[in-house]
Amino acid sequence: MGVNKYGVGEPLESEAVKALDPFTVPTPPKSLEITNVTKESMTLCWARPDSDGGNEISGYVIERREKNSLRWIRVNKKPVYDLRIKSSGLREGCEYEYRVYAENAAGLSLPSDPSPLIKAEDPVFLPSPPSRPRIMDHTRSHITIAW
């Protein structure tokens, strides 16, 4: 009820209202890919979520897990603002999978779909085919070829 210099007004009651944030957590990031794999590091790239939940994305959280482990370990200590990160400190020969969360003022999204397992190893480059072979020496029983 209201009170002013003219007196007391009639009371007014309304339905109960629950105050909610006008936004929600984002949807998960999409299209997680792993590139530039070496025995010590991997580069992760992903796409923005379909929805930011009505509030700007404030960063991304990245986790990794070794094959046959149940525990996900956070890769970044501070939020990542870019759509890419280099994950280093890997153990050579171990297989890793990754997932990414988007974060806004309402909290963390659900995780992205995990990446396929990728082994931490240096890439194997096949040698190029020989070019312009030349006969360097020859006898009745052998030939020496160089390129």
Backbone as a printed PyTorch tensor [residue, N CA C, xyz], in Angstrom:
tensor([[[  0.8350,  -1.1670,   0.0000],
         [  0.0000,   0.0000,   0.0000],
         [  0.8820,   1.2340,   0.0000]],

        [[  0.3650,   2.2540,  -0.5860],
         [  1.1140,   3.4880,  -0.7060],
         [  0.6340,   4.5160,   0.3060]],

        [[  1.5500,   5.3500,   0.7580],
         [  1.2160,   6.4170,   1.7030],
         [  1.7960,   7.7140,   1.1520]],

        [[  0.9630,   8.7510,   1.1320],
         [  1.4450,  10.0840,   0.7620],
         [  0.7200,  11.1210,   1.6070]],

        [[  0.8710,  12.4010,   1.2730],
         [  0.2830,  13.4500,   2.1100],
         [ -1.2450,  13.4340,   2.0840]],

        [[ -1.8410,  12.7170,   1.1520],
         [ -3.3050,  12.6400,   1.0720],
         [ -3.8770,  11.4380,   1.8060]],

        [[ -2.9830,  10.5530,   2.2850],
         [ -3.4910,   9.4170,   3.0280],
         [ -2.8710,   8.0990,   2.6000]],

        [[ -3.5640,   7.0280,   3.0250],
         [ -3.0860,   5.6710,   2.7610],
         [ -3.9010,   5.0920,   1.6190]],

        [[ -3.2050,   4.4950,   0.6370],
         [ -3.8910,   3.9020,  -0.5040],
         [ -4.2660,   2.4560,  -0.2480]],

        [[ -5.0170,   1.9020,  -1.1830],
         [ -5.4170,   0.5000,  -1.0980],
         [ -4.2010,  -0.4060,  -1.3330]],

        [[ -4.1200,  -1.5330,  -0.6250],
         [ -3.0100,  -2.4680,  -0.8620],
         [ -3.1940,  -3.1760,  -2.2140]],

        [[ -2.0930,  -3.5710,  -2.8060],
         [ -2.1220,  -4.2840,  -4.0790],
         [ -1.2240,  -5.5040,  -3.9550]],

        [[ -1.7610,  -6.6550,  -4.3190],
         [ -0.9710,  -7.8850,  -4.2850],
         [ -0.8280,  -8.4060,  -5.7000]],

        [[  0.3360,  -8.9790,  -5.9720],
         [  0.5680,  -9.5640,  -7.3000],
         [  1.0450, -11.0030,  -7.1390]],

        [[  1.1230, -11.6860,  -8.2500],
         [  1.6590, -13.0490,  -8.2490],
         [  3.1400, -12.9910,  -7.8710]],

        [[  3.6180, -14.0610,  -7.2520],
         [  5.0400, -14.1330,  -6.9150],
         [  5.8620, -14.1830,  -8.2010]],

        [[  6.9590, -13.4930,  -8.2080],
         [  7.8450, -13.4470,  -9.3700],
         [  9.2230, -13.9020,  -8.9320]],

        [[  9.8060, -14.8020,  -9.6990],
         [ 11.1510, -15.2750,  -9.4000],
         [ 12.1320, -14.5300, -10.3000]],

        [[ 13.1220, -13.9040,  -9.7000],
         [ 14.1190, -13.1520, -10.4730],
         [ 15.1270, -14.1250, -11.0730]],

        [[ 15.2570, -14.0960, -12.3700],
         [ 16.1950, -14.9610, -13.0810],
         [ 17.1350, -14.1200, -13.9240]],

        [[ 18.3110, -14.6760, -14.1790],
         [ 19.2050, -14.0170, -15.1250],
         [ 18.5370, -14.0170, -16.4890]],

        [[ 18.7430, -12.9920, -17.2570],
         [ 18.1230, -12.9420, -18.5820],
         [ 18.8590, -13.8040, -19.6050]],

        [[ 19.8980, -14.5250, -19.1670],
         [ 20.6580, -15.3550, -20.0940],
         [ 20.9730, -16.7010, -19.4620]],

        [[ 21.4490, -17.6310, -20.2770],
         [ 21.7880, -18.9860, -19.8380],
         [ 23.2200, -19.3010, -20.2620]],

        [[ 23.6880, -20.4920, -19.8880],
         [ 25.0300, -20.9030, -20.3180],
         [ 25.0300, -21.1210, -21.8300]],

        [[ 26.1800, -20.9900, -22.4660],
         [ 26.2410, -21.2030, -23.9180],
         [ 26.0360, -22.6730, -24.2750]],

        [[ 25.8000, -22.9180, -25.5510],
         [ 25.8220, -24.2950, -26.0430],
         [ 27.2890, -24.6980, -26.2000]],

        [[ 27.5830, -25.9980, -26.3250],
         [ 28.9880, -26.4250, -26.4200],
         [ 29.6680, -25.9280, -27.6980]],

        [[ 30.9770, -25.6900, -27.6280],
         [ 31.7260, -25.3750, -28.8500],
         [ 31.6250, -26.5360, -29.8400]],

        [[ 31.8850, -26.2440, -31.1190],
         [ 31.7120, -27.2450, -32.1760],
         [ 33.0180, -27.4840, -32.9250]],

        [[ 33.0130, -28.5550, -33.7030],
         [ 34.0530, -28.8490, -34.7060],
         [ 35.4700, -28.8350, -34.1390]],

        [[ 35.6850, -29.5480, -33.0460],
         [ 37.0180, -29.6230, -32.4460],
         [ 37.9430, -30.4360, -33.3480]],

        [[ 39.0730, -29.8440, -33.7170],
         [ 40.0660, -30.5100, -34.5630],
         [ 41.4360, -30.4050, -33.9180]],

        [[ 42.2670, -31.4190, -34.1640],
         [ 43.6340, -31.4210, -33.6460],
         [ 44.5950, -31.4210, -34.8300]],

        [[ 45.5620, -30.5010, -34.7940],
         [ 46.5430, -30.3790, -35.8710],
         [ 47.9390, -30.2310, -35.2730]],

        [[ 48.9360, -30.1970, -36.1350],
         [ 50.3330, -29.9650, -35.7350],
         [ 50.7530, -30.8720, -34.5810]],

        [[ 50.5640, -32.1740, -34.7580],
         [ 50.8690, -33.1480, -33.7080],
         [ 52.3650, -33.4510, -33.7000]],

        [[ 52.9750, -33.3600, -32.5220],
         [ 54.3640, -33.7850, -32.3170],
         [ 54.3960, -34.6540, -31.0630]],

        [[ 55.6040, -35.1100, -30.7070],
         [ 55.7200, -35.9400, -29.5040],
         [ 55.5190, -35.1340, -28.2260]],

        [[ 55.5780, -33.7980, -28.3190],
         [ 55.4700, -32.9510, -27.1290],
         [ 54.2330, -32.0680, -27.0850]],

        [[ 53.5790, -31.8580, -28.2440],
         [ 52.4560, -30.9120, -28.2550],
         [ 51.4720, -31.2140, -29.3810]],

        [[ 50.2950, -30.6000, -29.2730],
         [ 49.2500, -30.6590, -30.2910],
         [ 48.5560, -29.3030, -30.3020]],

        [[ 48.0490, -28.9030, -31.4550],
         [ 47.2890, -27.6640, -31.5610],
         [ 45.8170, -28.0090, -31.7290]],

        [[ 44.9680, -27.3740, -30.9280],
         [ 43.5220, -27.6020, -30.9940],
         [ 42.8530, -26.3860, -31.6070]],

        [[ 41.8750, -26.6250, -32.4750],
         [ 41.0620, -25.5660, -33.0780],
         [ 39.5990, -25.9740, -32.9340]],

        [[ 38.7130, -25.0080, -32.7580],
         [ 37.2920, -25.3010, -32.6410],
         [ 36.4900, -24.1210, -33.1630]],

        [[ 35.1910, -24.3440, -33.2940],
         [ 34.2850, -23.2860, -33.7610],
         [ 33.4460, -22.7850, -32.5840]],

        [[ 32.9810, -21.5490, -32.7070],
         [ 32.1310, -20.9500, -31.6680],
         [ 30.8560, -21.7740, -31.4720]],

        [[ 30.2680, -21.6980, -30.2790],
         [ 28.9870, -22.3800, -30.0560],
         [ 27.8910, -21.7830, -30.9410]],

        [[ 26.8440, -22.5600, -31.1660],
         [ 25.6930, -22.0440, -31.9180],
         [ 25.0170, -20.9040, -31.1620]],

        [[ 25.0130, -20.9890, -29.8160],
         [ 24.3650, -19.9510, -29.0080],
         [ 25.2880, -19.5260, -27.8740]],

        [[ 25.3650, -18.2170, -27.6410],
         [ 26.1550, -17.7210, -26.5080],
         [ 25.3090, -17.6030, -25.2400]],

        [[ 24.0530, -18.0690, -25.2930],
         [ 23.1740, -18.0210, -24.1330],
         [ 22.6260, -16.6380, -23.8390]],

        [[ 22.7940, -15.7090, -24.7800],
         [ 22.3100, -14.3470, -24.5770],
         [ 23.3200, -13.4350, -23.9110]],

        [[ 24.5350, -13.9500, -23.6740],
         [ 25.5880, -13.1550, -23.0480],
         [ 26.9030, -13.4840, -23.7400]],

        [[ 27.7630, -12.5060, -23.8690],
         [ 29.0280, -12.6800, -24.5870],
         [ 29.8790, -13.8060, -23.9920]],

        [[ 30.5060, -14.6050, -24.8600],
         [ 31.4270, -15.6520, -24.4100],
         [ 32.6390, -14.9670, -23.7750]],

        [[ 32.9550, -15.3550, -22.5380],
         [ 34.0730, -14.7210, -21.8330],
         [ 35.3600, -15.5260, -21.9470]],

        [[ 35.2990, -16.7270, -22.5140],
         [ 36.5020, -17.5350, -22.6930],
         [ 36.1570, -18.9980, -22.8800]],

        [[ 37.2080, -19.7830, -23.0700],
         [ 37.0550, -21.2210, -23.2790],
         [ 37.9480, -21.9690, -22.3050]],

        [[ 37.4710, -23.1270, -21.8630],
         [ 38.2180, -24.0060, -20.9720],
         [ 38.4760, -25.2940, -21.7410]],

        [[ 39.7280, -25.7630, -21.7170],
         [ 40.1130, -26.9480, -22.4650],
         [ 40.5640, -28.0220, -21.4870]],

        [[ 40.1230, -29.2580, -21.7330],
         [ 40.5290, -30.4010, -20.9160],
         [ 41.0660, -31.4970, -21.8260]],

        [[ 41.9870, -32.3070, -21.2540],
         [ 42.4950, -33.4680, -21.9860],
         [ 42.4680, -34.6820, -21.0740]],

        [[ 42.4840, -35.8440, -21.7160],
         [ 42.4740, -37.0990, -20.9630],
         [ 43.3210, -38.1100, -21.7210]],

        [[ 44.1460, -38.8430, -20.9830],
         [ 44.9270, -39.9090, -21.6040],
         [ 44.0290, -41.1180, -21.8410]],

        [[ 44.3900, -41.9010, -22.8420],
         [ 43.6430, -43.1230, -23.1450],
         [ 43.5900, -43.9900, -21.8880]],

        [[ 42.4580, -44.6050, -21.6420],
         [ 42.2050, -45.4940, -20.5000],
         [ 42.1730, -44.7730, -19.1550]],

        [[ 42.1680, -43.4540, -19.1490],
         [ 42.0520, -42.6990, -17.8990],
         [ 40.6120, -42.2190, -17.7470]],

        [[ 40.1550, -42.1180, -16.5280],
         [ 38.8170, -41.5940, -16.2630],
         [ 38.8550, -40.0980, -15.9790]],

        [[ 40.0390, -39.5770, -15.6920],
         [ 40.1830, -38.2040, -15.2010],
         [ 40.5310, -37.2300, -16.3180]],

        [[ 39.7150, -36.1990, -16.4400],
         [ 39.9980, -35.0990, -17.3630],
         [ 40.8460, -34.0770, -16.6290]],

        [[ 41.8810, -33.5690, -17.2910],
         [ 42.7940, -32.5900, -16.6970],
         [ 42.6820, -31.2830, -17.4700]],

        [[ 42.5560, -30.1900, -16.7390],
         [ 42.4410, -28.8780, -17.3840],
         [ 43.7750, -28.4960, -18.0260]],

        [[ 43.7170, -28.0360, -19.2670],
         [ 44.9160, -27.6660, -20.0230],
         [ 45.3160, -26.2280, -19.7330]],

        [[ 44.3520, -25.3200, -19.6960],
         [ 44.6430, -23.8930, -19.5190],
         [ 44.2860, -23.4290, -18.1110]],

        [[ 45.1950, -22.6550, -17.5230],
         [ 44.9290, -22.1160, -16.1830],
         [ 44.0180, -20.8890, -16.2560]],

        [[ 44.1920, -20.0740, -17.2920],
         [ 43.3680, -18.8830, -17.5070],
         [ 42.4690, -19.1280, -18.7130]],

        [[ 41.3260, -18.4430, -18.7890],
         [ 40.4530, -18.6340, -19.9600],
         [ 41.1790, -18.3030, -21.2640]],

        [[ 40.8590, -19.0530, -22.2930],
         [ 41.3960, -18.8170, -23.6320],
         [ 40.3520, -18.0080, -24.3890]],

        [[ 40.7800, -16.9480, -25.0600],
         [ 39.8410, -16.0820, -25.7740],
         [ 39.8160, -16.3760, -27.2690]],

        [[ 40.8520, -17.0330, -27.7560],
         [ 40.9430, -17.3760, -29.1730],
         [ 40.2500, -18.7180, -29.4080]],

        [[ 40.1430, -19.1290, -30.6500],
         [ 39.5280, -20.4150, -30.9970],
         [ 40.6000, -21.4550, -31.2890]],

        [[ 41.7510, -21.2940, -30.6350],
         [ 42.8660, -22.2190, -30.8490],
         [ 43.7840, -22.1670, -29.6370]],

        [[ 44.4220, -23.3090, -29.3450],
         [ 45.4030, -23.3610, -28.2540],
         [ 46.3910, -24.4780, -28.5540]],

        [[ 47.6280, -24.2820, -28.1030],
         [ 48.6460, -25.3220, -28.2100],
         [ 48.7240, -26.0220, -26.8630]],

        [[ 48.5120, -27.3300, -26.8720],
         [ 48.5950, -28.1330, -25.6570],
         [ 49.9690, -28.7920, -25.6390]],

        [[ 50.7810, -28.4520, -24.6410],
         [ 52.1400, -28.9880, -24.5870],
         [ 52.3430, -29.7830, -23.3030]],

        [[ 53.5630, -30.3040, -23.1400],
         [ 53.8640, -31.1140, -21.9620],
         [ 53.3090, -32.5210, -22.0700]],

        [[ 53.1840, -33.0240, -23.2940],
         [ 52.6380, -34.3620, -23.5110],
         [ 53.7320, -35.4130, -23.3540]],

        [[ 53.3200, -36.6430, -23.1110],
         [ 54.2610, -37.7590, -23.0150],
         [ 54.2880, -38.4860, -24.3540]],

        [[ 55.4710, -38.6350, -24.9040],
         [ 55.6160, -39.2680, -26.2110],
         [ 55.0160, -40.6710, -26.2040]],

        [[ 54.2430, -40.9700, -27.2370],
         [ 53.6370, -42.2910, -27.3840],
         [ 52.2800, -42.4330, -26.7130]],

        [[ 51.9120, -41.5060, -25.8340],
         [ 50.5980, -41.5670, -25.1790],
         [ 49.5300, -41.0400, -26.1310]],

        [[ 48.3220, -41.5740, -25.9870],
         [ 47.1910, -41.1000, -26.7850],
         [ 46.3320, -40.1880, -25.9180]],

        [[ 45.8810, -39.0930, -26.5240],
         [ 45.1040, -38.0870, -25.8040],
         [ 43.8170, -37.7710, -26.5520]],

        [[ 42.7910, -37.4110, -25.7790],
         [ 41.5770, -36.8350, -26.3570],
         [ 41.3140, -35.5260, -25.6270]],

        [[ 40.6180, -34.6290, -26.3090],
         [ 40.3710, -33.2880, -25.7790],
         [ 38.8900, -32.9490, -25.8560]],

        [[ 38.4790, -31.9940, -25.0200],
         [ 37.1430, -31.4060, -25.1100],
         [ 37.2420, -29.9470, -24.6830]],

        [[ 36.2690, -29.1460, -25.1280],
         [ 36.3010, -27.6950, -24.8950],
         [ 34.9540, -27.2450, -24.3310]],

        [[ 34.9930, -26.3150, -23.3820],
         [ 33.8030, -25.6780, -22.8170],
         [ 33.8150, -24.2020, -23.2020]],

        [[ 32.6380, -23.6320, -23.4090],
         [ 32.5030, -22.1790, -23.5670],
         [ 32.0010, -21.6270, -22.2350]],

        [[ 32.4120, -20.4050, -21.9090],
         [ 32.0060, -19.7980, -20.6370],
         [ 31.4510, -18.4020, -20.8730]],

        [[ 30.3570, -18.0920, -20.1580],
         [ 29.8350, -16.7220, -20.1290],
         [ 29.4800, -16.3940, -18.6820]],

        [[ 28.8060, -15.2880, -18.4340],
         [ 28.4950, -14.8650, -17.0620],
         [ 27.5920, -15.8600, -16.3320]],

        [[ 26.8490, -16.6890, -17.0650],
         [ 25.9730, -17.6810, -16.4330],
         [ 26.7170, -18.9560, -16.0550]],

        [[ 27.9190, -19.1580, -16.5920],
         [ 28.6960, -20.3480, -16.2550],
         [ 29.2450, -21.0640, -17.4750]],

        [[ 29.6500, -22.3320, -17.2500],
         [ 30.2460, -23.1510, -18.3070],
         [ 29.1830, -23.9040, -19.0880]],

        [[ 29.4240, -24.0460, -20.3750],
         [ 28.5570, -24.8650, -21.2210],
         [ 28.8040, -26.3360, -20.9140]],

        [[ 28.0280, -27.1850, -21.5160],
         [ 28.3700, -28.5970, -21.5380],
         [ 29.6280, -28.7330, -22.3880]],

        [[ 30.3930, -29.8350, -22.2400],
         [ 31.6070, -29.9640, -23.0490],
         [ 31.2840, -30.2550, -24.5110]],

        [[ 32.2300, -29.9010, -25.3720],
         [ 32.1130, -30.2760, -26.7820],
         [ 32.2190, -31.7940, -26.8850]],

        [[ 31.8740, -32.3270, -28.0380],
         [ 32.1460, -33.7420, -28.2720],
         [ 33.6520, -33.9350, -28.1640]],

        [[ 34.1140, -35.0290, -27.5310],
         [ 35.5620, -35.2150, -27.4190],
         [ 36.1880, -35.4700, -28.7870]],

        [[ 37.4440, -35.0770, -28.9060],
         [ 38.1820, -35.3400, -30.1410],
         [ 38.4890, -36.8350, -30.2170]],

        [[ 38.8380, -37.3230, -31.3910],
         [ 39.3350, -38.7040, -31.4590],
         [ 40.6640, -38.7970, -30.6950]],

        [[ 41.0220, -39.9940, -30.2640],
         [ 42.3150, -40.1890, -29.6090],
         [ 43.4340, -39.9400, -30.6190]],

        [[ 44.4230, -39.1510, -30.2180],
         [ 45.5630, -38.8280, -31.0790],
         [ 46.8390, -39.1560, -30.3090]],

        [[ 47.7600, -39.8720, -30.9630],
         [ 49.0210, -40.2500, -30.3220],
         [ 50.0310, -39.1110, -30.4280]],

        [[ 50.6990, -38.8310, -29.3130],
         [ 51.7370, -37.7970, -29.2840],
         [ 53.0170, -38.3860, -29.8680]],

        [[ 53.2680, -38.0860, -31.1310],
         [ 54.4710, -38.5770, -31.8020],
         [ 54.8090, -37.6400, -32.9500]],

        [[ 56.0850, -37.5810, -33.2610],
         [ 56.5060, -36.7520, -34.3820],
         [ 55.9780, -37.3570, -35.6760]],

        [[ 55.6210, -36.5100, -36.6310],
         [ 55.1130, -37.0350, -37.8950],
         [ 56.2090, -37.7940, -38.6400]],

        [[ 55.7870, -38.8010, -39.3850],
         [ 56.7110, -39.5870, -40.1920],
         [ 56.5980, -39.0800, -41.6210]],

        [[ 57.7090, -38.6110, -42.1410],
         [ 57.7220, -38.1170, -43.5140],
         [ 58.3430, -39.1730, -44.4080]],

        [[ 57.6320, -39.5360, -45.4480],
         [ 58.1710, -40.4850, -46.4090],
         [ 59.2170, -39.7790, -47.2570]],

        [[ 60.3090, -40.4890, -47.5760],
         [ 61.3120, -39.8470, -48.4210],
         [ 60.7620, -39.6220, -49.8200]],

        [[ 61.2920, -38.6200, -50.4780],
         [ 60.8560, -38.3660, -51.8510],
         [ 61.4920, -39.4020, -52.7750]],

        [[ 60.8780, -39.6430, -53.9110],
         [ 61.4590, -40.6220, -54.8330],
         [ 62.7790, -40.0960, -55.4000]],

        [[ 63.6700, -41.0050, -55.7620],
         [ 64.9360, -40.5540, -56.3470],
         [ 64.6860, -39.8170, -57.6560]],

        [[ 65.5690, -38.8830, -57.9630],
         [ 65.4190, -38.1490, -59.2140],
         [ 66.6900, -38.2770, -60.0440]],

        [[ 66.5270, -38.4150, -61.3390],
         [ 67.6250, -38.4850, -62.3040],
         [ 68.7430, -39.4350, -61.8820]],

        [[ 68.4680, -40.7130, -61.8280],
         [ 69.5580, -41.6500, -61.5000],
         [ 70.6500, -41.6090, -62.5820]],

        [[ 71.9060, -41.7500, -62.1200],
         [ 73.0490, -41.7600, -63.0400],
         [ 73.9030, -42.9870, -62.7500]],

        [[ 74.4380, -43.5550, -63.7720],
         [ 75.3620, -44.6780, -63.6040],
         [ 76.7370, -44.0920, -63.3230]],

        [[ 77.2780, -44.4150, -62.1640],
         [ 78.5720, -43.8750, -61.7550],
         [ 79.7160, -44.8090, -62.1410]],

        [[ 79.4490, -46.1070, -62.0670],
         [ 80.4810, -47.0960, -62.3650],
         [ 79.7810, -48.3850, -62.7620]],

        [[ 80.4520, -49.1860, -63.5580],
         [ 79.8690, -50.4740, -63.9140],
         [ 80.9660, -51.4600, -64.2930]],

        [[ 80.6720, -52.7100, -64.0260],
         [ 81.5180, -53.8270, -64.4560],
         [ 80.5890, -54.8770, -65.0170]],

        [[ 81.1360, -56.0710, -65.3090],
         [ 80.2790, -57.1560, -65.8040],
         [ 79.2810, -57.6170, -64.7460]],

        [[ 79.6200, -57.4660, -63.4670],
         [ 78.7770, -58.0350, -62.4130],
         [ 78.0320, -57.0090, -61.5500]],

        [[ 78.3170, -55.7250, -61.6680],
         [ 77.5970, -54.7520, -60.8390],
         [ 77.5560, -53.3770, -61.5080]],

        [[ 76.6130, -52.5470, -60.9950],
         [ 76.4670, -51.1650, -61.4470],
         [ 76.3380, -50.2930, -60.1930]],

        [[ 77.0160, -49.1500, -60.1670],
         [ 76.8600, -48.1770, -59.0920],
         [ 76.0320, -47.0160, -59.6380]],

        [[ 74.9000, -46.7480, -58.9560],
         [ 73.9780, -45.6980, -59.3850],
         [ 73.9370, -44.6100, -58.3110]],

        [[ 73.8720, -43.3660, -58.7330],
         [ 73.7430, -42.2260, -57.8040],
         [ 72.6040, -41.3340, -58.2730]],

        [[ 72.0450, -40.5440, -57.3440],
         [ 71.0070, -39.5630, -57.6760],
         [ 71.0730, -38.3890, -56.7460]]])
